[in-house]
Amino acid sequence: MPTHYVYLLISVVAEVIGTSTLKATEEFTRFWPTALMVVCYGIAFYSMTHVMKVLPIGITYAIWSGLGIVLVSLISWIYYGQKLDMAAIAGIALIITGVLVINLFSKSSAH
C-alpha cells in the first residue's frame, strides 16, 4: 500500500474518532473528550497534508470526507442508536459509489 494511502487511512480514522467524540464533549464543557477531539483533528489534518503531496486536494478531500461520513454514520447507528432510513442508506451507498468511482476511474487521482 502506498504511503499516501496509509496517511489517508490515519487521517480518516482520526477524523472519525474526533467527530464521534463531539457529542461526548457536551459543548466543550468536558475536558478529556474535548482534548481527544482536538488531538484527533490535529492528527487528521496533519496526516492529510502528506496525502496532498501526491493526490490533488479535491480528490483527497472527497475521499476523506466521503469515508468519514460513512463511518461516522455507522458509528452513530451502532453506538448512539441513530436510525438510518432508506434515504440515508441510499445516500451512504451513493457516497461509497462516488469514492470508488474516483479511485477506480478518475485520472485526477492517478499517482
JOKAVEN-V662999 format. One record per residue. N is the residue number from 1. RES is the residue in one small letter. OMEGA is omega in radians with two decimals (* if undefined). D_LAST is the distance of its C-alpha to the last C-alpha in Angstrom with 1 decimal. Layout:
n=N res=RES omega=OMEGA d_last=D_LAST
n=N res=RES omega=OMEGA d_last=D_LAST
This chain:
n=1 res=m omega=3.11 d_last=12.6
n=2 res=p omega=-3.08 d_last=9.9
n=3 res=t omega=-3.10 d_last=11.6
n=4 res=h omega=3.08 d_last=9.9
n=5 res=y omega=3.04 d_last=11.0
n=6 res=v omega=3.09 d_last=14.4
n=7 res=y omega=3.11 d_last=14.7
n=8 res=l omega=3.10 d_last=14.0
n=9 res=l omega=3.09 d_last=16.7
n=10 res=i omega=-3.14 d_last=19.0
n=11 res=s omega=-3.14 d_last=18.7
n=12 res=v omega=-3.12 d_last=19.5
n=13 res=v omega=3.13 d_last=22.4
n=14 res=a omega=3.13 d_last=23.8
n=15 res=e omega=-3.13 d_last=23.8
n=16 res=v omega=3.09 d_last=25.5
n=17 res=i omega=3.13 d_last=28.1
n=18 res=g omega=-3.14 d_last=28.7
n=19 res=t omega=3.13 d_last=29.1
n=20 res=s omega=3.13 d_last=31.3
n=21 res=t omega=-3.08 d_last=33.4
n=22 res=l omega=-3.12 d_last=34.2
n=23 res=k omega=-3.12 d_last=37.2
n=24 res=a omega=3.12 d_last=38.6
n=25 res=t omega=-3.09 d_last=38.7
n=26 res=e omega=3.13 d_last=41.5
n=27 res=e omega=3.10 d_last=40.6
n=28 res=f omega=3.11 d_last=39.7
n=29 res=t omega=3.11 d_last=43.3
n=30 res=r omega=-2.98 d_last=42.3
n=31 res=f omega=-3.00 d_last=41.0
n=32 res=w omega=3.06 d_last=39.0
n=33 res=p omega=3.12 d_last=37.1
n=34 res=t omega=3.12 d_last=36.3
n=35 res=a omega=3.11 d_last=35.3
n=36 res=l omega=3.14 d_last=33.0
n=37 res=m omega=-3.12 d_last=31.4
n=38 res=v omega=3.12 d_last=30.9
n=39 res=v omega=-3.13 d_last=29.4
n=40 res=c omega=3.11 d_last=27.0
n=41 res=y omega=3.07 d_last=25.8
n=42 res=g omega=3.10 d_last=25.4
n=43 res=i omega=-3.12 d_last=23.3
n=44 res=a omega=-3.09 d_last=21.2
n=45 res=f omega=3.09 d_last=20.6
n=46 res=y omega=3.14 d_last=20.1
n=47 res=s omega=-3.13 d_last=17.5
n=48 res=m omega=3.11 d_last=15.7
n=49 res=t omega=3.10 d_last=15.6
n=50 res=h omega=3.11 d_last=13.5
n=51 res=v omega=-3.08 d_last=10.9
n=52 res=m omega=2.99 d_last=11.0
n=53 res=k omega=-3.06 d_last=10.2
n=54 res=v omega=-3.10 d_last=6.4
n=55 res=l omega=3.08 d_last=6.8
n=56 res=p omega=-3.08 d_last=9.6
n=57 res=i omega=-3.13 d_last=13.0
n=58 res=g omega=3.12 d_last=14.1
n=59 res=i omega=3.10 d_last=11.5
n=60 res=t omega=-3.09 d_last=12.0
n=61 res=y omega=3.12 d_last=15.7
n=62 res=a omega=3.13 d_last=15.9
n=63 res=i omega=-3.11 d_last=14.7
n=64 res=w omega=-3.10 d_last=16.8
n=65 res=s omega=3.13 d_last=19.8
n=66 res=g omega=3.11 d_last=19.8
n=67 res=l omega=3.11 d_last=19.8
n=68 res=g omega=3.13 d_last=22.2
n=69 res=i omega=-3.12 d_last=24.6
n=70 res=v omega=-3.08 d_last=24.7
n=71 res=l omega=3.10 d_last=25.4
n=72 res=v omega=3.09 d_last=27.9
n=73 res=s omega=3.11 d_last=29.7
n=74 res=l omega=3.11 d_last=30.1
n=75 res=i omega=3.11 d_last=31.3
n=76 res=s omega=3.12 d_last=33.7
n=77 res=w omega=-3.08 d_last=35.0
n=78 res=i omega=-2.98 d_last=35.6
n=79 res=y omega=-3.08 d_last=36.7
n=80 res=y omega=3.11 d_last=38.3
n=81 res=g omega=3.11 d_last=39.5
n=82 res=q omega=3.13 d_last=37.8
n=83 res=k omega=3.07 d_last=38.5
n=84 res=l omega=3.11 d_last=35.8
n=85 res=d omega=-3.08 d_last=37.3
n=86 res=m omega=3.12 d_last=36.0
n=87 res=a omega=3.12 d_last=34.5
n=88 res=a omega=3.13 d_last=32.5
n=89 res=i omega=3.10 d_last=31.4
n=90 res=a omega=3.11 d_last=30.4
n=91 res=g omega=3.11 d_last=28.4
n=92 res=i omega=3.10 d_last=26.6
n=93 res=a omega=3.11 d_last=25.8
n=94 res=l omega=3.10 d_last=24.4
n=95 res=i omega=3.10 d_last=22.1
n=96 res=i omega=3.11 d_last=20.9
n=97 res=t omega=3.13 d_last=20.5
n=98 res=g omega=3.11 d_last=18.5
n=99 res=v omega=3.11 d_last=16.0
n=100 res=l omega=3.12 d_last=15.8
n=101 res=v omega=3.12 d_last=15.5
n=102 res=i omega=-3.06 d_last=12.6
n=103 res=n omega=-3.05 d_last=10.6
n=104 res=l omega=-2.98 d_last=12.1
n=105 res=f omega=-3.07 d_last=12.5
n=106 res=s omega=3.05 d_last=10.9
n=107 res=k omega=3.11 d_last=8.8
n=108 res=s omega=-3.11 d_last=8.5
n=109 res=s omega=3.12 d_last=6.3
n=110 res=a omega=-3.10 d_last=3.8
n=111 res=h omega=* d_last=0.0
